[in-house]
């Protein structure tokens, strides 16, 4: 009994966020109690916007110039940079607001650069977006940044440090211990 009570208590304190490029998956997750949707697909489907608005859920509006991350592999490279991100996210934010969604977070998705892009150019493009984060703030939403995984430990630390210095409102990471250590080092 005690384990069930503790599980119930934890269930009321955790928030569930679903990453998906499928409107149907997002809608099903919201119907089952998800608190947030990180929509990683192309244009925002009106059915998903309606479901997010009905639930008063949080919507992460993500830069994704392809239908989804898998489609990127066979597509030609899309524009990368703060102008491309603004041009892509601006209409999504407007559509979400028209649908009655009040809780929006922007994700410039610095990890989604075409696989044909050479590593030197890729890190330069990612940091260029991170360093111009204030230009995204004109859209009036909190910002999430991904502390993108890098193959070399020092590169991972440098990217995560840049993300923290940019003062994003949310940080997404696969290495929370590294983020904690950087925050401690920052003092």
Buried (B, 14 or more C-beta within 10 A) or exposed (E): EEEEEEEEEEEEEEEBBBBBBBBEBBBBBBEEEBBBBBBBBBEBBEEBBBBBBBBEBBBBBBBBBBEEBEEBEEEEEBEBEBEBBBEBBBEBBEBBBEBEBEBBBBBBBBBBBBEEBEEEEBBEBBBEBBEBBEBBEEBEBBBBBBBBEBEEEEBBBBBBBBBBEBEBEEBBBEBEEBBEEBEEEEE
